[in-house]
Amino acid sequence: MSWLNRGRARITAMLERRDTPDNLWTKCKNCGTMLYSRDFAANLYVCTACNHHERVGAAIRFALTFDDGVFERITVAASTADDPLKFRDQKRYPERLKAARAATQEGDALALATGRVGGVKAVVGVQDFAFMGGSMGIGVGDAFVAGAKAALAGKMPFVMFTAAGGARMQEGILSLMQMPRATVAISMLREAKLPYVVVLTDPTTGGVTASYAMLGDVQIAEPGALIGFAGARVIESTIREKLPEGFQRAEYLLAHGMLDMVVPRAELAAVLGRTLGMLMKQPVAA
């Protein structure tokens, strides 16, 4: 290549970098279609080509769920020990926590807020898979209990959006102890006759599925969400059989009685509002 062509290539690359924002296009993780980012956001982060529901964080989920996007965050006290077991693999656990907090701007994998959903005052919890795979540790357990207590104090329903790879391995047995903690908190809601509604999003697996994700009074899921305990390959190797098509997806679970409904993201806020209104015996907002 001559010096003239090399110079032209460098100038072209500089202009392209300057004129084209890095986030102008988004590639669908399911079908690979290139989507204009502004249109993708306007479609609530759902692929227009294959209807894949992309994972979203707490801030977006709260804005989509609460009436007019108005809500108030519930602060959860910081855990007394970020690294109770002094765990280290390729990195120290506190380093992983610091990176996750910087990337998501959240204190842990579960965030809480309160506001109105379809006119009904409610507490909403959102697990963010971007925070260490939405893994359940002491911080998540603390947040779940805090959400249940806020619902009890305000006589409000508790709506939980789940997204997790399971328990947080860096906290060992302490992470597994959050399963009975959450179960007891749900029992307290039941005793107070307050609804606990679960929305399972992609993916919801492991100890989260084995505890609070499957204990809702009403079980809802987004289309295509992966929901299960163990991975499909682990199950296949254990039972030595080929699993059915779509196994562990929301639609399969709905067909086999594990869910009450599968609701597209665009309709989810309205469905939640109607459901909470009926459960709380309040007028349903138009």
Solvent accessible surface area in square Angstrom, and as a share of the most:
residue,aa,sasa,rsa
1,M,159,0.71
2,S,57,0.36
3,W,193,0.68
4,L,95,0.47
5,N,65,0.34
6,R,108,0.39
7,G,26,0.25
8,R,140,0.51
9,A,53,0.41
10,R,165,0.60
11,I,106,0.54
12,T,62,0.36
13,A,36,0.28
14,M,97,0.43
15,L,86,0.43
16,E,105,0.47
17,R,170,0.62
18,R,176,0.64
19,D,103,0.53
20,T,67,0.39
21,P,74,0.47
22,D,151,0.78
23,N,114,0.58
24,L,54,0.27
25,W,132,0.46
26,T,42,0.25
27,K,126,0.53
28,C,6,0.03
29,K,162,0.69
30,N,95,0.49
31,C,61,0.37
32,G,30,0.29
33,T,51,0.30
34,M,105,0.47
35,L,13,0.07
36,Y,72,0.27
37,S,27,0.17
38,R,179,0.65
39,D,82,0.42
40,F,14,0.06
41,A,40,0.31
42,A,81,0.63
43,N,60,0.31
44,L,46,0.23
45,Y,59,0.22
46,V,13,0.07
47,C,2,0.01
48,T,97,0.56
49,A,65,0.50
50,C,46,0.28
51,N,81,0.41
52,H,46,0.21
53,H,9,0.04
54,E,23,0.10
55,R,113,0.41
56,V,17,0.10
57,G,21,0.20
58,A,3,0.02
59,A,59,0.46
60,I,58,0.30
61,R,8,0.03
62,F,0,0.00
63,A,51,0.40
64,L,54,0.27
65,T,7,0.04
66,F,6,0.02
67,D,51,0.27
68,D,145,0.75
69,G,29,0.28
70,V,104,0.60
71,F,66,0.27
72,E,119,0.53
73,R,101,0.37
74,I,42,0.21
75,T,127,0.74
76,V,45,0.26
77,A,87,0.68
78,A,96,0.75
79,S,34,0.22
80,T,148,0.86
81,A,43,0.33
82,D,56,0.29
83,D,22,0.11
84,P,42,0.26
85,L,85,0.42
86,K,163,0.69
87,F,54,0.23
88,R,142,0.52
89,D,61,0.32
90,Q,166,0.74
91,K,102,0.43
92,R,124,0.45
93,Y,1,0.00
94,P,57,0.36
95,E,90,0.40
96,R,65,0.24
97,L,3,0.02
98,K,155,0.66
99,A,58,0.45
100,A,9,0.07
101,R,80,0.29
102,A,68,0.53
103,A,84,0.65
104,T,24,0.14
105,Q,147,0.65
106,E,22,0.10
107,G,52,0.50
108,D,24,0.13
109,A,1,0.01
110,L,8,0.04
111,A,10,0.08
112,L,2,0.01
113,A,0,0.00
114,T,22,0.13
115,G,9,0.08
116,R,128,0.47
117,V,0,0.00
118,G,16,0.16
119,G,31,0.30
120,V,1,0.00
121,K,83,0.35
122,A,0,0.00
123,V,0,0.00
124,V,0,0.00
125,G,0,0.00
126,V,2,0.01
127,Q,4,0.02
128,D,13,0.07
129,F,52,0.22
130,A,75,0.58
131,F,0,0.00
132,M,46,0.21
133,G,22,0.21
134,G,0,0.00
135,S,12,0.08
136,M,0,0.00
137,G,0,0.00
138,I,34,0.17
139,G,13,0.13
140,V,0,0.00
141,G,3,0.03
142,D,35,0.18
143,A,3,0.02
144,F,1,0.00
145,V,25,0.15
146,A,28,0.22
147,G,0,0.00
148,A,1,0.01
149,K,117,0.49
150,A,27,0.21
151,A,0,0.00
152,L,41,0.20
153,A,90,0.69
154,G,41,0.40
155,K,152,0.65
156,M,22,0.10
157,P,1,0.00
158,F,0,0.00
159,V,0,0.00
160,M,0,0.00
161,F,3,0.01
162,T,0,0.00
163,A,7,0.05
164,A,0,0.00
165,G,49,0.47
166,G,3,0.03
167,A,35,0.27
168,R,3,0.01
169,M,125,0.56
170,Q,13,0.06
171,E,8,0.04
172,G,29,0.28
173,I,113,0.57
174,L,47,0.24
175,S,2,0.01
176,L,83,0.41
177,M,100,0.44
178,Q,8,0.03
179,M,45,0.20
180,P,76,0.48
181,R,86,0.31
182,A,1,0.01
183,T,54,0.31
184,V,89,0.51
185,A,3,0.02
186,I,2,0.01
187,S,49,0.32
188,M,79,0.35
189,L,0,0.00
190,R,106,0.39
191,E,145,0.65
192,A,49,0.38
193,K,179,0.76
194,L,14,0.07
195,P,8,0.05
196,Y,0,0.00
197,V,0,0.00
198,V,0,0.00
199,V,0,0.00
200,L,0,0.00
201,T,9,0.05
202,D,21,0.11
203,P,9,0.06
204,T,0,0.00
205,T,26,0.15
206,G,12,0.12
207,G,7,0.07
208,V,0,0.00
209,T,16,0.09
210,A,57,0.44
211,S,4,0.03
212,Y,2,0.01
213,A,0,0.00
214,M,48,0.22
215,L,60,0.30
216,G,15,0.14
217,D,66,0.34
218,V,20,0.11
219,Q,15,0.07
220,I,0,0.00
221,A,0,0.00
222,E,4,0.02
223,P,21,0.14
224,G,32,0.30
225,A,1,0.01
226,L,52,0.26
227,I,2,0.01
228,G,12,0.12
229,F,132,0.55
230,A,34,0.27
231,G,41,0.39
232,A,44,0.34
233,R,208,0.76
234,V,88,0.51
235,I,40,0.20
236,E,47,0.21
237,S,78,0.50
238,T,95,0.55
239,I,85,0.43
240,R,205,0.75
241,E,115,0.52
242,K,178,0.75
243,L,24,0.12
244,P,70,0.44
245,E,169,0.76
246,G,34,0.33
247,F,60,0.25
248,Q,13,0.06
249,R,97,0.36
250,A,0,0.00
251,E,82,0.37
252,Y,52,0.20
253,L,18,0.09
254,L,69,0.35
255,A,83,0.64
256,H,114,0.51
257,G,65,0.63
258,M,102,0.45
259,L,11,0.06
260,D,84,0.44
261,M,60,0.27
262,V,32,0.19
263,V,7,0.04
264,P,50,0.31
265,R,11,0.04
266,A,82,0.63
267,E,92,0.41
268,L,7,0.04
269,A,36,0.28
270,A,55,0.43
271,V,16,0.09
272,L,1,0.00
273,G,2,0.02
274,R,118,0.43
275,T,10,0.06
276,L,0,0.00
277,G,0,0.00
278,M,135,0.60
279,L,74,0.37
280,M,42,0.19
281,K,186,0.79
282,Q,72,0.32
283,P,127,0.80
284,V,67,0.39
285,A,54,0.42
286,A,155,1.20
